[in-house]
Amino acid sequence: MLRRALLLLAALAAAGPVAAQTQPQPKLPEEPLAIVTRDGKRHDFEVEMALTPEQQMVGLMFRPSVAPDEGMLFDWGSPRESAMWMRNTITSLDMLFIAQDGRIIRIAERTVPYSLASIESRGPVRATLEVAAGTAERLGLRVGDRVLQRIFGNAP
């Protein structure tokens, strides 16, 4: 029993300070965001804004769920390659990788909770949007659809 406890403590220490947390962090400031699909349908969201490296590192970890009209927008500040993972994320997500002009360039659907696999943008993006798993399918989102938000200069 003592050996198992020591192994668990060693694993937590090696994983870093985020792994020691078990509670979701307080919600970040929210802003409006809309996605306009190729057929002109508009879908409105209130998204938390992950702007600092610390906020981006924690993201939606430990959150038990994400509401259908909510999410988290990771603003990278300027276009760059983006790589995400699901470490300590207990609910599946859809990830939308968004170019500087607000166009969706990649959608990763139904990501695997707790996975350490890298989920990459496959091109430079200004931001990454995480929403509840199944949102892309439910709303019929596709690559090329437009995201309206102040960071893209096209606020809803």
N, C-alpha and C positions, 0 to 999 in steps of 0.2 A: 504494500500500500504506500509506504513512504517513497519507494523507488518511483512508482507511478506519479505521485505528487511532484517529485523533483523533476521528472521528465516533462510534466505539464508546465511547470514554472520555467524550465529551460526553453521550451518551445515558445512560450509567451514572450520571454525576454528576447529571443532571437528574432521574433516577428516584429518587434518594435512596439512603440507606445499605443498605436491605434488598435492593435489586436487585444490589448488589455481592456478596452472599452467593451461594454455589453449593452449600453443604452444608446438609442438614437440621439444625435445631437439636436439642439433646438433648431427650429426651422430658420433658414436664412431669409433675408429680405426678398419679397416677391415682386414680380413685375409681370405685366401682360405680355402674351406672345400669341400669335395666330399662325396657323398653317393653312395655306390656300392650295388646294389640289388642282390637278390639271383640268378638271371639269368645273372649276370656279367655286367649289364648296369651301367655306371658311370654317375652321375649327379653332375655337378660342381656349386658351389655357392661362393659368396663373402659375408661373414657374419661379422656383427659388433660384437666386443668382449666386453661383459659385465663382467668385472673382479672384480670390487670393489662393496661393498655392496650398495653404493649410485647409481652406474650405474645399478645394478641389481634391485634396488627398482623401478626405473623409467622405465627400459626396453623399450618397444615399445609404452608406453602410448602416447596418442594424435597423433600418426602417422596416417595419413589418408589412407595409403596403404603400402603394402610391395611388392616389385617387385618379379616376379616369380623365379629369381635366386639370391635373397638376403634373409637375415634373421638376427637373433641375437643369438649368442651362449653365454649362461650363464655358465661360468666355476666356479664350486663350489670349485675347488682346490684339493679336495679329495672326494672319494665316500661318499655320505650321502643321506638321504631321501630328496626329493625335493617336494615342494608344491608351485604351481603358482596360480595366479588369474588374472582376466581381468579388474581390477579396472582401470578406466580412459583409457582403451584400446578401441579405436573406430572401429577397424577393426577385423574381425574374424581371428583366427590363427590356425595352426596345431602345436602341441607341441610334440617334440620327446625327450624322456628321454633316455640318453645314458650312458652305463656302462663304467667303467675305461678302458676297452679294445676296446671301440669304437662300441660295439654292441648296437643296438636299443633294449631297453627292454620294452618300452611302447610307444604308439602313441595315443594322444588325438586329434581327428580331429574336425575341425570347432567349435572351442570354441566360447562361447557367449560373444559378446562385453559388456563391463561394468559389467559383472557378478562378484560377490564377492565369488562365489563358489570356493572351493579349488580343484585344479586339481593336483592330487598327482602322484608321480613316481611309487609307489607301490613296492619299493625296492631301494637299494642304487644306486645312479648314480653319475658319475663324472660331467656331464653337462646336460643342457637342451637346445634344439635348437627350436627356434620359427621361423616358416616360414609362408608364406601366406596360408590362408585357402584353402583347396583343393589340396595342393601340394602332400600330401601323396597319395591321390587317383590318381591324374594325373600321378605321377611317379611310381605308383604301389609299394610304400614303405610298408614294413612289419617288424614286430618284428623279430630280428635276422639279418637284413641288417646291413652293416658296414658303420660307419662314419669315414672318413679319415681326420685327422686334427692334428696339431702339439701337442695339449694337450694330445692326446691319444698315442703319440709316433709313429704315422703312417702317417705323413704328406703327402698330395697329391702331 
